[in-house]
Amino acid sequence: MINNILLQENHGSISEREVEIVHLLSLGYNSKEIGSMLFISEHTVNTHRRNMVRKLDLKNSYQLIVWAFKERILSL
């Protein structure tokens, strides 16, 4: 499930809030739905997504989800 520890990587770390967002993305929710669930704006969700992709030197949200499974942040 979701780790409550900040994850340190070569390219930076992702916060607990970012872990929540990537978890919800992996379940198929869009930014507007995630924002409603977490009581934040859709814009804030998109900013978190963009920041995670940048910090981890990825190209898109799909790679972000793949990264999260590889790093065992997410599991089946």
Backbone torsions as a table, in degrees:
resi	resn	phi	psi	omega
1	MET	NA	-148.5	-175.1
2	ILE	-87.7	127.9	175.4
3	ASN	-77.3	141.9	179.5
4	ASN	-96.6	12.7	-177.9
5	ILE	-104.8	143.9	171.6
6	LEU	-68.8	134.2	-174.0
7	LEU	-97.1	121.9	-179.4
8	GLN	-96.1	126.9	178.1
9	GLU	-129.8	171.4	177.3
10	ASN	-59.0	-32.3	-174.8
11	HIS	-97.1	1.0	-179.3
12	GLY	135.8	-160.0	-179.4
13	SER	-136.6	160.6	173.6
14	ILE	-117.8	143.6	-175.5
15	SER	-81.4	170.8	176.6
16	GLU	-59.6	-40.8	178.4
17	ARG	-62.2	-41.1	178.1
18	GLU	-66.0	-36.5	175.3
19	VAL	-62.4	-42.7	177.4
20	GLU	-58.9	-43.6	-177.9
21	ILE	-66.8	-45.6	179.9
22	VAL	-65.5	-33.2	176.2
23	HIS	-62.8	-47.2	179.9
24	LEU	-67.2	-35.7	174.5
25	LEU	-60.9	-41.4	-178.8
26	SER	-66.4	-21.8	177.6
27	LEU	-87.1	-0.9	174.5
28	GLY	96.3	6.9	179.0
29	TYR	-78.2	146.6	176.4
30	ASN	-92.3	174.9	-174.9
31	SER	-60.7	-39.2	-179.7
32	LYS	-64.5	-43.7	179.4
33	GLU	-65.7	-42.0	179.4
34	ILE	-63.4	-43.6	177.8
35	GLY	-56.7	-44.8	178.7
36	SER	-62.5	-41.6	-178.7
37	MET	-66.3	-36.9	-174.7
38	LEU	-99.1	2.6	179.3
39	PHE	60.4	41.6	174.5
40	ILE	-131.4	167.2	-178.2
41	SER	-78.2	158.5	175.0
42	GLU	-58.4	-39.2	178.6
43	HIS	-60.5	-41.3	179.2
44	THR	-64.5	-40.7	177.2
45	VAL	-60.9	-46.7	179.5
46	ASN	-62.9	-35.7	176.9
47	THR	-64.9	-43.8	177.1
48	HIS	-60.9	-44.5	179.3
49	ARG	-59.0	-48.9	-179.0
50	ARG	-61.1	-42.6	179.5
51	ASN	-64.1	-41.3	179.2
52	MET	-64.4	-45.0	179.5
53	VAL	-59.8	-43.5	-179.8
54	ARG	-66.4	-49.1	-177.3
55	LYS	-59.9	-36.0	-176.1
56	LEU	-93.7	3.3	179.2
57	ASP	57.4	47.3	177.9
58	LEU	-105.8	175.6	-177.9
59	LYS	-103.0	-25.6	-175.8
60	ASN	-163.1	177.7	-177.8
61	SER	-68.1	-29.7	176.7
62	TYR	-60.9	-47.5	178.2
63	GLN	-62.8	-33.0	177.4
64	LEU	-61.1	-44.9	179.6
65	ILE	-66.6	-43.4	177.2
66	VAL	-59.6	-44.7	177.9
67	TRP	-57.4	-44.8	-177.6
68	ALA	-62.3	-37.5	176.5
69	PHE	-71.0	-41.7	179.1
70	LYS	-62.0	-37.6	-179.8
71	GLU	-84.9	3.6	179.1
72	ARG	62.5	28.0	172.6
73	ILE	-76.8	-36.1	175.4
74	LEU	-116.1	150.2	176.2
75	SER	-141.5	160.9	-179.7
76	LEU	-77.5	NA	NA
